[in-house]
Amino acid sequence: MSESNPQVIEMSLTKARVSFSECINQVRFRADRIIVTSYGEPKAAIVPIEDLRRLQELDRARVDQPQHMPA
């Protein structure tokens, strides 16, 4: 389904808005990651659903870990 070497692509918010459908297809079928920028600053990312699921698993694992109290 996805290529072996996904790319990280920076794209302006304006361009992402105009080509949103193309962005989604690029992320879904090529597993690319798109960093959406505004005035040259990263603001958000569009990532494959598999990446989001991995992030959610990491978040759950972090919440489930016992917190160490500082000495």
DSSP file (Angstrom, degrees, kcal/mol; ACC not computed):
  #  RESIDUE AA STRUCTURE BP1 BP2  ACC     N-H-->O    O-->H-N    N-H-->O    O-->H-N    TCO  KAPPA ALPHA  PHI   PSI    X-CA   Y-CA   Z-CA
    1    1 A M              0   0    0      0, 0.0     2,-0.3     0, 0.0    30,-0.1   0.000 360.0 360.0 360.0 -41.9    0.0    0.0    0.0
    2    2 A S        -     0   0    0     28,-0.1    28,-0.2    29,-0.1    29,-0.1  -0.802 360.0-105.1-117.9 159.5    2.8    2.5    0.8
    3    3 A E        -     0   0    0     27,-0.5    -1,-0.1    -2,-0.3    27,-0.0  -0.347  30.1-118.2 -74.6 161.1    6.2    3.1   -0.5
    4    4 A S  S    S+     0   0    0      1,-0.2    -1,-0.1    -2,-0.1    26,-0.0   0.776 103.8  45.2 -74.8 -26.2    9.2    2.1    1.6
    5    5 A N  S    S-     0   0    0     25,-0.0    -1,-0.2     2,-0.0    -2,-0.1  -0.773  77.2-161.4-121.1  87.4   10.6    5.6    2.0
    6    6 A P        -     0   0    0      0, 0.0     2,-0.3     0, 0.0    26,-0.2  -0.349  14.8-133.8 -65.4 148.9    7.9    8.1    2.9
    7    7 A Q        -     0   0    0     23,-0.1    26,-3.0     2,-0.0     2,-0.6  -0.733   1.2-137.1-101.0 151.1    8.8   11.7    2.3
    8    8 A V  E     -a   33   0A   0     -2,-0.3     2,-0.4    24,-0.2    26,-0.2  -0.957  29.5-171.6-105.0 120.3    8.3   14.7    4.7
    9    9 A I  E     -a   34   0A   0     24,-2.9    26,-3.1    -2,-0.6     2,-0.4  -0.937  16.8-145.0-118.9 131.0    6.9   17.5    2.6
   10   10 A E  E     +a   35   0A   0     -2,-0.4     2,-0.4    24,-0.2    26,-0.2  -0.806  25.9 174.3 -92.2 136.5    6.4   21.1    3.8
   11   11 A M  E     -a   36   0A   0     24,-2.8    26,-2.8    -2,-0.4    -2,-0.0  -0.999  31.1-114.3-144.8 137.1    3.4   22.8    2.3
   12   12 A S  E  >  -a   37   0A   0     -2,-0.4     4,-2.8    24,-0.2     5,-0.2  -0.321  28.4-118.0 -66.7 153.2    1.9   26.2    2.9
   13   13 A L  H  > S+     0   0    0     24,-2.4     4,-2.5     1,-0.2     5,-0.2   0.886 115.4  55.0 -57.6 -40.4   -1.6   26.3    4.4
   14   14 A T  H  > S+     0   0    0     23,-0.2     4,-2.1     2,-0.2    -1,-0.2   0.937 110.8  43.2 -60.5 -47.9   -2.9   28.0    1.2
   15   15 A K  H  > S+     0   0    0      1,-0.2     4,-2.3     2,-0.2    -2,-0.2   0.904 113.5  51.8 -66.3 -40.5   -1.5   25.3   -1.0
   16   16 A A  H  < S+     0   0    0     -4,-2.8     7,-0.2     1,-0.2    -1,-0.2   0.895 109.7  50.4 -62.1 -39.4   -2.8   22.5    1.3
   17   17 A R  H >< S+     0   0    0     -4,-2.5     3,-0.9    -5,-0.2    -1,-0.2   0.921 112.8  45.4 -63.8 -44.6   -6.3   24.1    1.3
   18   18 A V  H 3< S+     0   0    0     -4,-2.1    -2,-0.2     1,-0.2    -1,-0.2   0.851 125.3  31.8 -68.9 -34.6   -6.4   24.3   -2.5
   19   19 A S  T 3X S+     0   0    0     -4,-2.3     4,-2.5    -5,-0.2    -1,-0.2  -0.126  76.6 134.0-115.9  36.9   -5.1   20.8   -3.0
   20   20 A F  H <> S+     0   0    0     -3,-0.9     4,-2.5     1,-0.2     5,-0.2   0.891  73.1  50.5 -56.9 -45.3   -6.5   19.1    0.1
   21   21 A S  H  > S+     0   0    0      1,-0.2     4,-2.2     2,-0.2    -1,-0.2   0.910 111.5  48.8 -60.0 -43.1   -7.8   16.0   -1.7
   22   22 A E  H  > S+     0   0    0      2,-0.2     4,-2.5     1,-0.2    -1,-0.2   0.897 109.9  52.8 -63.3 -40.7   -4.4   15.5   -3.4
   23   23 A C  H  X S+     0   0    0     -4,-2.5     4,-2.4    -7,-0.2     5,-0.2   0.931 108.8  49.1 -59.7 -46.9   -2.7   15.9    0.1
   24   24 A I  H  X S+     0   0    0     -4,-2.5     4,-2.9     1,-0.2    -1,-0.2   0.918 112.2  47.9 -61.8 -43.8   -4.9   13.2    1.6
   25   25 A N  H  X>S+     0   0    0     -4,-2.2     4,-2.9     2,-0.2     5,-0.5   0.898 110.3  52.4 -63.9 -39.6   -4.3   10.8   -1.3
   26   26 A Q  H  X5S+     0   0    0     -4,-2.5     4,-1.4     1,-0.2     6,-1.3   0.902 114.0  43.1 -62.7 -41.5   -0.5   11.5   -1.1
   27   27 A V  H  X5S+     0   0    0     -4,-2.4     4,-1.0     4,-0.2    -2,-0.2   0.918 118.7  44.2 -70.1 -44.1   -0.6   10.7    2.7
   28   28 A R  H  <5S+     0   0    0     -4,-2.9    -2,-0.2    -5,-0.2    -3,-0.2   0.936 124.4  29.0 -69.6 -46.9   -2.8    7.7    2.3
   29   29 A F  H  <5S+     0   0    0     -4,-2.9    -3,-0.2    -5,-0.2    -1,-0.2   0.759 132.4  31.0 -92.0 -25.3   -1.3    5.9   -0.7
   30   30 A R  H  <<S-     0   0    0     -4,-1.4   -27,-0.5    -5,-0.5    -3,-0.2   0.532  95.1-130.3-106.7  -9.3    2.4    7.0   -0.4
   31   31 A A     <  +     0   0    0     -4,-1.0    -4,-0.2    -5,-0.3    -3,-0.1   0.702  52.3 157.5  63.7  21.3    2.5    7.3    3.4
   32   32 A D        -     0   0    0     -6,-1.3     2,-0.4   -26,-0.2   -24,-0.2  -0.302  37.2-134.7 -68.0 161.6    4.1   10.7    3.0
   33   33 A R  E     -a    8   0A   0    -26,-3.0   -24,-2.9    14,-0.1     2,-0.5  -0.981  14.4-155.1-119.9 132.0    3.9   13.2    5.9
   34   34 A I  E     -aB   9  46A   0     12,-2.6    12,-2.9    -2,-0.4     2,-0.6  -0.931   3.5-156.1-113.9 123.6    2.9   16.8    5.1
   35   35 A I  E     -aB  10  45A   0    -26,-3.1   -24,-2.8    -2,-0.5     2,-0.5  -0.875  16.3-146.4 -95.1 120.3    3.9   19.6    7.4
   36   36 A V  E     -aB  11  44A   0      8,-2.7     7,-3.1    -2,-0.6     8,-1.5  -0.772  18.9-165.7 -92.2 125.5    1.5   22.5    7.0
   37   37 A T  E     -aB  12  42A   0    -26,-2.8   -24,-2.4    -2,-0.5     2,-0.4  -0.778  16.2-162.5-112.8 154.7    3.1   25.9    7.4
   38   38 A S  E >  S- B   0  41A   0      3,-2.4     3,-1.7    -2,-0.3   -26,-0.0  -0.976  84.8 -10.5-135.3 121.7    1.8   29.4    7.8
   39   39 A Y  T 3  S-     0   0    0     -2,-0.4    -1,-0.1     1,-0.3   -27,-0.0   0.863 131.3 -56.3  54.4  38.0    4.1   32.3    7.2
   40   40 A G  T 3  S+     0   0    0      1,-0.2    -1,-0.3     0, 0.0   -28,-0.0   0.405 114.6 115.3  80.4  -2.0    7.0   29.7    7.0
   41   41 A E  E <  S-B   38   0A   0     -3,-1.7    -3,-2.4     1,-0.0    -1,-0.2  -0.858  72.6-113.3-103.8 133.3    6.3   28.3   10.5
   42   42 A P  E     +B   37   0A   0      0, 0.0    -5,-0.2     0, 0.0     3,-0.1  -0.432  42.1 164.2 -62.0 132.5    5.1   24.7   11.0
   43   43 A K  E     -     0   0A   0     -7,-3.1     2,-0.3     1,-0.4    -6,-0.2   0.658  58.0 -12.9-120.4 -33.0    1.6   24.7   12.4
   44   44 A A  E     -B   36   0A   0     -8,-1.5    -8,-2.7     2,-0.0    -1,-0.4  -0.951  57.1-129.0-161.4 173.0    0.3   21.1   11.9
   45   45 A A  E     -B   35   0A   0     -2,-0.3     2,-0.6   -10,-0.2   -10,-0.2  -0.991   4.4-147.7-136.9 146.7    0.9   17.8   10.1
   46   46 A I  E     +B   34   0A   0    -12,-2.9   -12,-2.6    -2,-0.4    -2,-0.0  -0.970  34.2 171.1-109.4 118.5   -1.1   15.5    8.0
   47   47 A V        -     0   0    0     -2,-0.6   -14,-0.1   -14,-0.2   -15,-0.1  -0.868  38.8 -88.1-128.4 158.1    0.1   11.9    8.6
   48   48 A P    >>  -     0   0    0      0, 0.0     4,-1.7     0, 0.0     3,-0.7  -0.299  40.7-114.8 -61.2 151.3   -1.1    8.4    7.7
   49   49 A I  H 3> S+     0   0    0      1,-0.3     4,-2.4     2,-0.2     5,-0.2   0.818 116.4  61.2 -59.0 -31.4   -3.6    6.9   10.1
   50   50 A E  H 3> S+     0   0    0      2,-0.2     4,-2.0     1,-0.2    -1,-0.3   0.889 103.0  50.5 -63.2 -38.4   -1.0    4.3   11.0
   51   51 A D  H <> S+     0   0    0     -3,-0.7     4,-2.3     2,-0.2    -2,-0.2   0.918 109.6  50.2 -64.2 -43.3    1.3    7.0   12.3
   52   52 A L  H  X S+     0   0    0     -4,-1.7     4,-2.5     1,-0.2    -2,-0.2   0.915 108.8  51.9 -61.5 -42.8   -1.5    8.5   14.4
   53   53 A R  H  X S+     0   0    0     -4,-2.4     4,-2.2     1,-0.2    -1,-0.2   0.898 108.9  50.5 -62.0 -39.9   -2.3    5.1   15.9
   54   54 A R  H  X S+     0   0    0     -4,-2.0     4,-2.3     2,-0.2    -1,-0.2   0.913 110.4  49.8 -63.5 -41.7    1.4    4.6   16.8
   55   55 A L  H  X S+     0   0    0     -4,-2.3     4,-2.4     1,-0.2    -2,-0.2   0.904 109.8  50.9 -62.7 -40.9    1.3    8.1   18.5
   56   56 A Q  H  X S+     0   0    0     -4,-2.5     4,-2.5     2,-0.2    -1,-0.2   0.894 108.9  51.4 -64.3 -39.3   -1.8    7.2   20.4
   57   57 A E  H  X S+     0   0    0     -4,-2.2     4,-2.6     2,-0.2    -2,-0.2   0.920 110.1  49.5 -62.7 -43.1   -0.2    3.9   21.6
   58   58 A L  H  X S+     0   0    0     -4,-2.3     4,-2.2     2,-0.2    -2,-0.2   0.907 110.3  50.9 -62.2 -41.4    2.8    5.9   22.8
   59   59 A D  H  X S+     0   0    0     -4,-2.4     4,-2.2     2,-0.2    -2,-0.2   0.924 111.4  47.6 -61.0 -44.8    0.5    8.3   24.6
   60   60 A R  H  X S+     0   0    0     -4,-2.5     4,-2.3     1,-0.2    -2,-0.2   0.913 111.2  51.0 -63.7 -42.2   -1.4    5.5   26.3
   61   61 A A  H  X S+     0   0    0     -4,-2.6     4,-1.0     1,-0.2    -1,-0.2   0.885 110.3  49.7 -63.1 -38.4    1.9    3.8   27.3
   62   62 A R  H  < S+     0   0    0     -4,-2.2     3,-0.4     1,-0.2    -1,-0.2   0.900 111.9  47.5 -67.2 -40.9    3.2    7.0   28.8
   63   63 A V  H  < S+     0   0    0     -4,-2.2    -2,-0.2     1,-0.2    -1,-0.2   0.869 111.3  51.9 -67.0 -36.5    0.0    7.5   30.8
   64   64 A D  H  < S+     0   0    0     -4,-2.3    -1,-0.2    -5,-0.2    -2,-0.2   0.675  88.9  98.0 -75.8 -17.6    0.0    3.9   32.0
   65   65 A Q  S  < S-     0   0    0     -4,-1.0     2,-0.1    -3,-0.4    -3,-0.0  -0.494  85.6-108.1 -72.7 138.2    3.6    4.2   33.3
   66   66 A P        -     0   0    0      0, 0.0     2,-0.4     0, 0.0    -1,-0.1  -0.420  34.0-120.4 -64.2 139.7    4.0    4.9   37.0
   67   67 A Q        -     0   0    0     -2,-0.1     2,-0.5    -4,-0.1    -4,-0.0  -0.672  20.4-135.1 -83.4 131.7    5.2    8.4   37.7
   68   68 A H        -     0   0    0     -2,-0.4    -1,-0.0     1,-0.0     0, 0.0  -0.741  15.6-134.9 -87.2 130.2    8.4    8.6   39.6
   69   69 A M        -     0   0    0     -2,-0.5     2,-0.0     1,-0.1    -1,-0.0  -0.696  24.7-113.7 -83.6 132.5    8.4   11.2   42.4
   70   70 A P              0   0    0      0, 0.0    -1,-0.1     0, 0.0     0, 0.0  -0.362 360.0 360.0 -65.2 145.7   11.5   13.4   42.5
   71   71 A A              0   0    0     -2,-0.0    -2,-0.0     0, 0.0     0, 0.0   0.460 360.0 360.0 -79.1 360.0   13.7   12.9   45.6
